[in-house]
Amino acid sequence: MMVTIFDGCRLSSERKKQLKERFQRLPKARQKMKLVDILVGNDRASRIYAGLKGRAAREIGLSFEVIKASSTIDSRGLIDLVERSNRDNKIAGIMFQLPLPNHLKVDQEKIIDAIKPEKDVDCLTGYNLGRLLLGQPLVLPATARAVWQVLIAAVGDEKGILGKKVVVVGRSNIIGKPLALLLINKGATVTICHRRTKDLANCTRGAEILISATGQPGLITKNMVGDGSVIIDVGSPRGDVDFDQVKNKVAFITPVPGGVGPVTVTCLLENFLDFLS
């Protein structure tokens, strides 16, 4: 079977060119507005990802700043930092580099909800997720937006999603749940699976489109996918899918790295430009 291996770096590069042109058409005052990424502690993976976002932002021409907070900061201190950014008229977008350190996770929702919805560039606040539930999103989560763009590349247009049997493996508030909501709103028939799902393979084999976002390397094996299906791997950092085995059985697959990841970064910047426009 001929398989299409998605090139996320290529799509990201094409999108960044379009975003740069769009940015250059903005009024000068809007071009000066800043996107900030709040980084707590010194986690290596978080620093690398923040650096990738900063480099992509600079390619487009956007003003981007990483605000570093000590790994010992408490919840109140972090909320104060967010509220100062909310009041700063030079800042148009605020996001966190997740995950937060363990001692902050108990208050993570409260901390994220401190971001003004109109500055919540990654759609993590309860308000913006609620609008997504209603089918009236102010902004889409960057990863969900990226998966949607990958799906369009896989099936050709939005009509190709209508009625499709989609299985999403993973139920996180950051990827799994928002993605399922988006696809339901777009007309897909969606099943959400997770670690407590019985006979996961039986669920996934029936999927025309399988999206996995658990962070468990090798979770999705060859016997778990249907012939000719579309496979989108959102697992980080090493991918959920046994790529070498699965690719011989499917019609479309995303690699890790180089698949959804680069598109997600671009979609985050696209969200920010939506706020500026």
C-alpha positions in Angstrom: 0.0 0.0 0.0 1.3 3.5 -0.9 1.5 5.6 2.2 1.8 9.4 2.5 4.3 10.4 5.2 3.3 13.9 6.3 6.0 16.6 6.2 5.2 19.0 9.0 8.3 21.1 8.5 7.3 21.8 4.9 3.7 22.8 5.9 5.0 24.9 8.7 7.4 26.7 6.4 4.7 27.5 3.9 2.4 28.7 6.7 5.1 31.0 8.2 5.6 32.7 4.8 1.8 33.4 4.7 1.8 34.6 8.3 4.8 36.9 7.7 2.9 38.6 4.8 -0.2 38.9 7.0 1.9 40.4 9.8 3.5 43.0 7.5 0.0 44.2 6.6 -0.9 45.0 10.2 -0.8 48.6 11.4 2.6 49.5 12.9 1.2 49.8 16.4 -0.2 46.3 16.3 3.1 44.9 15.0 4.8 46.1 18.2 2.5 44.0 20.4 4.2 41.2 22.3 3.6 37.5 22.8 5.0 36.2 26.1 5.8 32.6 27.1 6.0 32.1 30.9 8.6 29.4 31.7 8.8 28.2 35.3 12.0 26.5 36.4 14.8 25.2 34.2 13.4 22.0 32.6 15.5 21.2 29.5 12.6 20.1 27.2 10.6 23.2 28.1 13.5 25.5 27.4 14.0 23.9 24.0 10.4 24.2 23.1 10.3 27.8 24.2 13.3 28.4 22.0 11.6 26.9 19.0 8.6 29.1 19.5 10.8 32.2 19.8 12.8 31.3 16.7 9.6 30.8 14.7 8.1 34.1 16.0 11.2 36.0 14.9 11.0 34.5 11.4 7.6 36.1 11.0 8.6 39.3 12.7 6.6 39.0 15.9 7.8 40.4 19.2 8.3 37.4 21.5 9.6 37.2 25.1 10.2 34.3 27.5 9.4 35.4 31.0 11.4 33.2 33.4 10.1 32.4 36.9 12.0 30.6 39.6 11.2 26.9 40.1 10.4 27.8 43.7 7.7 30.3 42.9 4.4 29.6 44.6 0.9 29.7 43.0 0.1 33.2 44.3 3.4 34.5 42.9 2.7 33.0 39.5 -0.8 34.4 39.4 0.5 37.8 40.3 2.9 37.5 37.3 0.1 36.6 35.0 -2.0 39.5 36.3 0.8 42.0 35.6 1.0 40.7 32.1 -2.7 41.1 31.7 -2.4 44.8 32.7 0.5 45.4 30.3 -1.0 47.0 27.2 2.1 46.0 25.2 1.3 42.3 25.7 -1.4 40.8 23.4 -0.8 37.1 24.1 0.1 35.1 27.1 0.9 31.4 27.4 2.6 28.9 29.8 5.3 26.5 29.0 3.7 23.3 30.3 4.0 21.2 32.3 4.3 23.3 35.5 6.6 22.0 38.3 4.9 19.4 40.5 4.2 21.7 43.5 2.1 24.0 41.2 0.0 21.3 39.5 -2.6 21.3 42.2 -3.4 24.9 41.3 -2.7 24.7 37.6 -6.3 25.4 36.4 -6.5 28.4 38.8 -3.1 29.7 37.5 -4.1 29.3 33.8 -7.5 30.8 34.4 -5.8 34.0 35.6 -5.0 34.7 31.9 -7.5 37.1 30.3 -9.4 35.1 27.7 -8.6 37.7 25.0 -4.9 37.1 25.7 -5.1 33.3 26.1 -3.3 32.5 22.9 -3.3 28.7 23.5 -7.0 28.3 24.5 -6.3 26.9 28.0 -8.6 28.9 30.1 -12.0 27.5 31.2 -13.7 30.4 29.4 -12.2 29.7 26.0 -12.6 25.9 26.4 -16.2 26.5 27.2 -16.6 28.5 24.0 -15.1 25.6 22.1 -17.6 23.3 23.7 -20.4 25.5 22.4 -18.9 25.6 18.9 -18.2 29.3 19.3 -14.4 29.4 19.9 -12.6 32.7 20.4 -9.4 30.8 19.6 -8.5 27.1 19.1 -5.9 25.2 21.1 -2.7 25.3 19.0 -2.4 21.5 18.9 -6.0 21.0 17.9 -5.6 23.6 15.2 -2.5 21.9 14.0 -4.2 18.5 13.9 -7.0 20.0 11.9 -4.6 21.4 9.3 -2.9 18.0 9.1 -6.3 16.4 8.6 -7.1 18.7 5.7 -3.8 17.7 4.1 -4.8 14.1 4.6 -8.3 14.2 3.2 -8.3 17.2 1.0 -11.0 19.5 2.5 -13.4 19.9 5.4 -16.0 17.7 3.6 -13.6 14.8 3.9 -14.1 14.9 7.7 -17.9 14.7 7.7 -19.2 11.5 9.3 -15.7 10.0 9.5 -15.1 7.5 12.4 -12.4 9.2 14.4 -10.8 7.7 17.5 -8.8 10.0 19.8 -6.6 8.2 22.3 -5.9 10.5 25.3 -8.3 12.7 27.3 -6.1 15.5 28.5 -7.5 19.0 28.8 -4.7 20.3 26.6 -5.0 17.9 23.6 -7.5 15.0 23.8 -10.7 16.7 25.0 -10.4 20.0 23.0 -9.5 18.0 19.9 -12.5 15.8 20.3 -14.8 18.8 20.7 -13.3 20.5 17.6 -13.8 17.3 15.5 -17.4 16.8 16.7 -18.1 20.5 15.8 -16.7 19.8 12.4 -19.1 16.8 11.8 -16.9 13.8 12.6 -18.1 10.8 14.7 -15.7 10.8 17.6 -14.7 8.2 20.2 -12.4 9.1 23.0 -10.2 6.3 24.5 -7.9 6.4 27.5 -5.9 4.2 29.8 -9.0 2.7 31.3 -10.5 1.8 28.0 -11.0 -2.0 27.7 -9.7 -3.7 24.6 -8.1 -0.5 23.2 -7.1 -2.3 20.0 -10.7 -3.3 19.2 -11.6 0.4 19.4 -8.7 1.7 17.3 -8.9 -0.8 14.5 -12.3 0.5 13.5 -11.1 4.1 13.1 -10.9 5.7 9.7 -8.8 8.4 11.4 -6.8 7.5 14.5 -5.2 10.3 16.6 -3.0 9.4 19.6 -1.9 11.9 22.2 -0.8 10.0 25.3 3.0 10.3 25.4 3.4 6.5 25.7 6.0 5.5 23.1 5.0 2.4 21.0 1.4 2.4 22.4 -0.1 2.1 18.9 1.1 -1.0 17.1 0.4 -2.5 13.7 -2.4 -4.8 14.9 -4.3 -1.7 16.3 -4.8 0.2 13.1 -7.1 -0.4 10.2 -5.9 -0.9 6.6 -5.8 2.4 4.7 -6.5 4.5 7.7 -5.1 8.0 8.6 -2.8 8.0 11.6 -1.9 11.2 13.4 0.7 10.9 16.2 0.6 13.7 18.7 2.6 11.8 21.4 5.5 13.8 22.8 8.5 13.6 22.8 9.0 10.3 21.0 5.6 9.6 19.6 2.9 7.0 20.5 2.9 5.1 17.2 5.3 2.2 16.2 6.0 4.2 13.0 8.1 1.6 11.1 5.5 -1.1 11.4 2.3 0.9 11.1 3.4 2.9 8.0 3.2 -0.2 5.9 -0.5 -0.6 6.6 -2.0 2.9 6.4 -2.7 5.5 3.8 -1.4 8.5 5.8 0.8 8.9 8.8 2.7 11.7 10.7 6.2 11.0 12.0 7.7 12.1 15.3 9.6 14.4 15.1 8.7 16.4 12.1 5.0 15.8 12.0 2.4 17.7 14.1 5.0 19.4 16.3 6.3 22.0 13.8 2.7 22.8 12.7 1.6 23.3 16.3 4.3 26.0 16.8 3.1 27.8 13.7 -0.6 27.5 14.8 0.3 29.1 18.1 1.7 32.1 16.2 -1.4 32.1 13.9 -3.5 32.3 17.0 -1.5 35.4 18.1 -2.0 37.0 14.8 -5.7 36.4 15.1 -5.6 38.4 18.3 -3.7 41.2 16.6 -6.0 41.4 13.6 
